[in-house]
Amino acid sequence: MLHDIARLKEDNNEIECHAEHGGKMAKEILEQMNFPKDKIKEIVHCIEVHRHSKGLIAKSKEAKIIQDADRLDALGAITIGRMFSTGGKINRPLYNPEIPFGKIYKGYYSDSTIHGFYAKILKITPNTFNTKSAKKLAKGRYKFVEKFLDQFFKEWKCEL
């Protein structure tokens, strides 16, 4: 999949938006492969609108499916593991209760791994999905993340 081809550049603060830049990169790659021009335009649209935080509207069925797949990938148990793995890799604190929630998320940046859930993950609500099947899957994954965070804070406060 080409939709995250520029993700690393964004994470390294080389570019502002991996979806926008990824669309340009994919266009160049596909043109070099002599891919049909009408299909290139469709693929570029899918890549440019897949990112949740931009709030762009997917116009094609394919773009809606890519949006849903990308958003589902950002919810659930695997995402929880990925968040902590990434946090450890970049030396981000687990959680700091002295830092207020609400700062703007940029790339992998957040004040702590737990802050990242609120800055990015919990903004991907089930009603933001396009297809019925994705909405159904998203509900379960979203609830799982909410339950995890409830449990985390109970343990953090020594309530359990």
PEVENSUL-V429584 format. One record per helix or strand. SS is the DSSP state (helix for helix, strand for strand). FROM is the first residue (numbers start at 1). LEN is the number of residues. If there is no record, write none. Layout:
ss:SS from:FROM len:LEN
ss:SS from:FROM len:LEN
//
This chain:
ss:helix from:7 len:5
ss:helix from:18 len:15
ss:helix from:37 len:13
ss:helix from:52 len:3
ss:helix from:61 len:13
ss:helix from:77 len:13
ss:strand from:106 len:1
ss:strand from:109 len:1
ss:helix from:113 len:7
ss:helix from:121 len:3
ss:helix from:126 len:3
ss:helix from:132 len:25
//
